[in-house]
Amino acid sequence: MKNKMGSRCIKKVTLLLLLPLGFFFMIGVGSYFNHQVIDTAVEGCEKLEGEVNLEKDILAINWSFSCER
């Protein structure tokens, strides 16, 4: 009986530790790929000799981009 309660406690602690790690991992992955897209768009605009108008937050979750020639 005591062993079952101990294993339940370990499972709960593991879950409580993994949930925030998974959340931050997903935010980080999204931010990384958004930065990659933004960098590609900026390079393409510069090749066209356009003027880059870029607005983004620190994690690049909310961003807008335009290229004016």
Secondary structure, 3 states (H helix, E strand, C coil): CHHHHHHHHHHHHHHHHHHHHHHHHHHHHHHHHHHHHHHHHHHHHHHCCCEEEEEECCCCCCEEEEEEC
